[in-house]
Amino acid sequence: MHSGSRKTAAAGLVLVGLLASGSVLAQAAPGAKPRSSVGLAVVAQKSPYAGYDTDVLPVPVINWEGERFHFRGGSLGYKLISTEQTEVSLLASPYFMRFKRNDTNDPQMRQLSNRSMSAMAGVAVRHTAPWGVLQGNVQAEVSGHGGGFAADAKYTYPIPTGRLVLVPGVGAQYASSDLNDYYFGVSAVEAQRSGLAAYSAGSGVSPYMDLSAVMPLGPHWTATASLRRTLLSDAVKDSPMTVGDHMDSALLALSYGF
């Protein structure tokens, strides 16, 4: 199996889900300016695709904050509005989902076509207040993989407990039918070749909850631990390509802020 490609995709999903909105530490301090940082994370995630293993591996973490541009968890943004409480940015980012038939140990799944990561572009908003942090984005698929769009909305509430800051969050991810069908649909030709049922995926909403713990280790170093559970939408879990009804992610990271 080509485990490297599978691991890269799994790591990307975790990083985007838990770190893409900027560093968790920046969210944990309402009114504080986000810091640039570099570091290393160990991530784990089970893919929803049948026959995929759970992978645990180290990956670099890079967040860069410029006056207008920023790079967070693989996403490049340009700030249109940036105040102490509110940020509105144009956003370009990869859609960290892909299927490689050589990465599954399921013989029927190995007869399907590969699906590549997509390029997305849209708008992101974040608002920080004493009652918590609201953030969301809407992005269209621009790489020619069937079109469609995705959206994400999340609420977090930082809770200081001495040096440690706990950041519980709840949110939901929406994927249009075109996007879901590219990654989870099974065409008539694929069905005949694999023996799986033909399937056309519709749009769907996947709610999630996560918990992060952030601990400063000095003026520059920060340790972060995060857990997330995502409930798969009916459009995804009804696909013959998937197993289960949820997806769990975990991350441990050490970063240097500047």
N, C-alpha and C positions, 0 to 999 in steps of 0.2 A: 504494500500500500504506500501511496505517496503521503505519508503522515505530515510532512512539512506544510503542504498547502492546507490540509484540514486544520492543523494547529494554528496557522496564521489567521484563518477565518474565525475560529473560535475565540482567539485572543482579541481580535478586532471587535467582535460583538460585545465582549465584556468591557473593554476599554471605552467604547462608545457609550454603552449603557450606564457605566458608573463614573466615567471621568470626562466625557465629551463636553459637558456644559461648562467646562473650566474646572479648575481644581476644586475638590470638595472643601478644602480649607477656605477658598474664596467665598463659597456659599455660606460657610459657617460664621462669617463675620459680616453682618449687614452693614453696608456703607463702606466697607473696605475695598480698595482697588485690587483686582486680581493680580497675582504675582506670576511672573514667568518661572518655570521650573523644569528641571530634568531629573530623571530617576529611572528606577527599575521596578517592574511589577511582576508578580507571579500570579497567573490567572488560570481559572478552571471553568469549563463550561461543557455541558452536554448538548450536542446539536439535536434539533428536533427530527432530523432525517433518520430513517431506519437504518440500522447497521453501522452507525457512527459510534466511535468510542468517546468516553470522556477524556479530555486532554488537560494536562497540567504543564505549564511551561513558562519561562521568563520572557518578558518583552520590555522594550524601552518605553518610557513615558515622557512625552515632551509637550509642554504647554508654553507658548510664547505670547506675550502681551505687548503690542506696540501701541502707538498713539491712536491709530485707526485700525490697523490690521491685527488679527489675533489667530493663533493656531492652537486648537484645543482638541486633544484626543483624535487627531486625524482630520479634523474639520478646519477649513480656512474661512475666516469671516472678515467682513469690513464693516466697521461701526458707522451707522447712519446717525444714531442718537446715543449719547453716552453721558448720563448724569449719575449722581451718587446713588439714585434708586433704580433707574431704568436704563436698559441697554437694548437697542434695536440694531440688528446686523443683517447684512446680506451674507448668505452662507453657501458654501460649496463643500460637499463631503461625500465620501464613499458610502454606499449601502452595503454594510458588512454581512451579506448573506451570499452564499454560493454553494453549489452542489457539484462535487467531483465524483463521478461514478467509480473511479478507482480507489476512492477513500472509504467506500462502504464494503462491509463483508456480506451484505445481502445479495444473493445471486440475481434476483429480479431487479433490484435497484441498479445493479451494474449494467443493465441493458438500456437504461435511460440516457438521455442527452445531458451533457454538462450545462450548468447555469453559472454564469460569471457574476462577480460583483458589479454593481451599477454605480454610475455617477449621478449625484443629486445636486440640485441648486434651488435655493429658496430664501426664506426670511426666518430669522430667529428673534425671540423677545425674551428678556429676563427682567423681572421686577423684584427688588429686595425691599422688605419692610420689616418693622418689629414683629409682625405676626408670621413671618416666614418668607420663603422665596418661591415665586411663581415663574416658571419658564416654559417655553414651548417653541415649536418650529413647524413650518410647512414647507415641503420640498418636492419638486417635480423630478421625475427620472429623465435624464438628458443624454443617456448613452446608447439609446436605441434598442433597449431590451424590452420592448413592448409598451413603453410609456407608463402612465400612471403616476401616482404621487403618494407620499407618506406624511404623516403628522405625528407629533409627540407633544404631550402636555404633562407637566410634573409639578408637584408641590412638595417642598421640603421645609422642615422646621428644626434649625440647629438648637441643640440643648447642651449648654456648657455644664460639665460636671468636674470641677477642678481643672486640671490641665487637659483632660480629655473632652472632646466635643463629639456628642452623638448626633447624627443627622438622619432621622427617619424620613422616608419619602414615599409618596404614592403617585402613580401616573398611569397613563394609557398611551399605547401606540396604535395608530390607524394605518392600514395599508389598503390601497384601492384594489379593485378586482384585477386590473391589468398587471399590477406589481405582484400580487399574490399568485396569479396564474402563471407568471413566468417562473417563479421559484417553486411552486407546489402543484401546478397543473400537470396532468398526464395526457398527452395527445393520443389520438386514435392509433397512429403509427407506433408510438411508444407502447401503448397497451397491447397491441398485437405482438410486438417484439418481446415484451417482458412478461406478459401474463397478468400484469396489474390491471385494475379497472381504469378505464378512461375517466378523467376527472377535470372539470373546469372550475377553478377556484374563484370565489366571489370576494368581495371586500370584507374586512373584518377589523375588530378592535381587540387588542391584547392588553388587558390591565396588568400592572405590576406593582410590587412593593419592594423597597430596599432599605437597608440600614447600613450606614457608614460610621466608622469610628475614626476620628482624626486626633493625633497627638503630636504637638510640636516637640522636637527633640533639641531645641536650641533656636537661635535666631534664624537659621537657614534650613535645617533639616526637619522633615515632617514624615511621620509614619501614618499610613492609611490602611484600614481594613474595610471591605465592603461585601455584602451579600445581597443578592436579588433573586426574587422568584417572579417569573412571567407566566401568566396563564394564557395559553395559546387560544387564538380566536377559533370559532367553529370552522372557518374557511381553511385554516391551517391544519387543525387536528383531524378534520374529516378527509384530508388528502391521503391516498394510499402510500404516499412517500414518507409519512411521518408516523411516529409512535408516541404515546402518552398525551397528556393534556397540559403539561407545563414544562418550563425550562428553568433550571437553576444556574446561577453564575456566582463566582466568588473571586475576590481580588485582594492581594496583599501588596502594598507599594511603599517604597522609600524614595523620597524626592528631596532635591536641593532647590530652594527658592531663592530668587535674586531679583 
